[in-house]
């Protein structure tokens, strides 16, 4: 490992010198410094800890670290990508911390984790963590550290029981899963005794002062960028979308009280600004924000923007982006089929997609990137033809605009209405069909790996029985073949791959994360699922969804 490029970091907060007896902590991102320092969530949690005089925190990445304490009390991980679990295991070993939480003693730090992956479904990784923080750091972090301070002199078991009483703090070892059989579905996960909460509720920050960068560095993946969270969650509620369902309700940063002052602070140290959020352009005062950024004093500012709502791509937006150095824009259309968009609750007409392309070109942009999916529940083969026809229509409507369609495989996510649906085993063929017919028209088609989508599905719907398999996969080299080999080795000890990935689950079947409450109750998600079936018009393709496999 190398030393971090601290001299190049510009901090936008003032770290507090640790007081005597402060909790010694390591906060890790299980990837390289370049990737980790670009994570707004990691930045904010690190800065929050660093501003507490009762905590002495050091950062750790796979390729570098601050000066680390010899005997840390806390070791935290920010987890943004499922497959980074391999790096978590390696970092634990490098610090001589047992991988399994059950093997740790009072000589080892408490290992905690947070972030979207663990908030959605921590169960495949539950046995690697002592504590999982479910939800928003603004709500959780202070209460977690305060609770730990109250029991620092106690034994490990007492600490964990005390922390389990804090809302949103999940201690996996205090919950016991039961299964129908070693290879069957989960029956329930119950607390080990009546002193432990029956259910852990995700904590949601409901304020309108959202996150902003706490550090700017040229070594970030987005060089010298200052990031501002414009909105959190999304009001559209596409039925597959973890980013909207898991983070409800939709919140917008207050324009005059927090958003503009935050932008002004950031532009004192850099000329690159990133506007973040699942649906940035749906900020209720987004037009006013663009007017503010179009003032002459910001002419040299380079502006980047996250994926935007298609029907908000107007001339004001595209001309502003062009003026500030952006050459392309990204929109999520999911499918060229209006029927499929109706199933997933994508409130978007094909004519609006065409209009977005026309506005992108008219506003001076040179490229339009679109995101779609294959294998959406209820998708017919003819829906693929509708996607092909849509791309041809865009090419005709906006000649000269460089069009790219990135396409992934539908993967079910916990706490969404589509969590009961499996990955379509025909999705790989459908990706190849789109590739053949789009590239022959000179259109840029970029499919994501179907095989790695299968692994993503495995982890997103997994339970604790996967932990030994994941460790075995790591030992076998962390390749696609490693998963097949590990499943073969563990046959009879856990369900087959198809159970986790491809099977449609019955709505009355207990889910691995039923003891972890998301923003919406399970009954509401079931109603949204039923709406998807109704929006499909009860077509034959949805028969398997109406009566899923038990």
C-alpha positions, 0 to 999 in steps of 0.5 A: 500500500502507498501513502494517500496524496494528502497534500493534494486534498482540499478539505471543506471541513475542519477536523477536530483534534482527538481528545484524550481517550477518543475512540480509535477508528478506521473507516474503510472503502473496499476499493482504491482511493481514486474510487473511494474518495469519489463516493459522496457517502464515504466522504460525508461519513468520514468527515462526520467522524473526523469532526467529533473530538471523541473519535480519532478516525483514519481512512483505509483503501485497498491501495493506501491509508492514513496512519492507522491505529495499532489497536482500533476499537471500531472498523467501518466499511462503506459498501456501494457495490456488492462485489466489493465484498472480496476486498472487505475480506482481504482488508480484514485479513490484512488488519488481522481481524477474523473474517467471521464475527463469531471468532472475534474477541475483546481484542478485536475492533467492532466491525460495522458497515453501511451504505446502499448494499447493506441497507438493502439486504445485508444477509449474505454478508451478515456473518462478516459484520458485528453491526450494520447501520441501516439507512442515512448517516445523518440519522444513524452515525451520531446515535451509534457513536454515542451509544458505543461511548456509553458501553466502552468499558463493557464486554463485547456481548454487552456492547452488541446488546446495547447497540441493538437497542439503537434505531437502525442499528442491526446486530446480525448475531442477535437474530437467528434464521430458520429454513424450511430445509437446508436447500429450501426457502427461509422460514423466518429470522427471529431475535434470539430473545425478547430483549432484542427488537423484533424488527430493525427499521431503516432510518431516514433523514427527512431534512432539506439540507443534503450532502455535499463534498467534504474533500476535493482532490485531483486524484478522484475518479472525477478529477477535482469535482465538487459534488452536491446532492440536489435531491434524494430518492425519486418521485417516479417509483419505477417498480424495479428501482432500489434508488427510489424505493429504498430512499423514500420519501423524495426530498429536494435541497432547499435552493436558497438556504442550502443548495446555492450556499453549498455551491458557492463554497465548493466553487471557491476551491474548484471549477468542476461541479457535479449535481447528484441525485436519482432524478436531479431535474425534478427538483421543484426549482431546477429551472431557477438553479440553472438560471443561477449557474448561467450567471457570467461569473460561472462561465468557467465552471464545468458542470456534470449532472447525473441521469435526468428525467427524460421529459425534463430535457429541454433547451434551457437544460441542454444549452446550460450543459453545453455552455458549461463544458458538457457534451452528452447527457444520460437518460434512463428509458428502460425500454422502447416499448411503451407497454414495458414502460407501463409495467415498470411504472416509467411514466414516459411516452416514446414521443417524449424520448424523441423530443429529448433527443431533438432538444439535446442536439438543438441545445448543442450536445453532441451525444445522448446516452440511454439506459435500458433493460432486458428481461423485465417481467412481462417483456415480450420478444416484440418489445425488443423490436420496439426498442430497436424501432425507437433507436432508429427513430431517434437517429432519424429525428436527431441526425448527427447526434451520437446515440448510445444504448447501454443495456443491463439485465433486470435484477430484482432488488430488496424492498422494491415491488419486483423483489419477488421476480427472478432474473429472466434466463432468456435475457442473455439471448435478448441482449444478443438480439438487440446487439445484432439488430442495433449495431447493424444499423450503426447504433452504439449498443453496450450491453452489461454482462449477463453473467455478472448480473446473475451474480448480482441477483444472487447477492441481492436476494441472498440469505446467510447461507451464502456467506461460506459460499462467498468466502469459497468464491474468494479463495477460488479466485473470484471469477464466474467459474468460482461461483459454479465451483463453489455451488458444486462443492456446497450442493445440499447445504444451500439452495441451488443458484436458480432458487436465488436468481431465476425463480419467481418467489411466492408473495407469501414466502418469507423474505431474507430481509423481512426482519429489516423494515424499509420505507414502505411496508411489504403489503404496499410493495405487494400492491405495487406489484399487483399494479404492474400485473394489471398494467400489463393487461394480464397478458400470457407472458405474465401468467408465471408472475400472477402465480409464481413458484413457491 
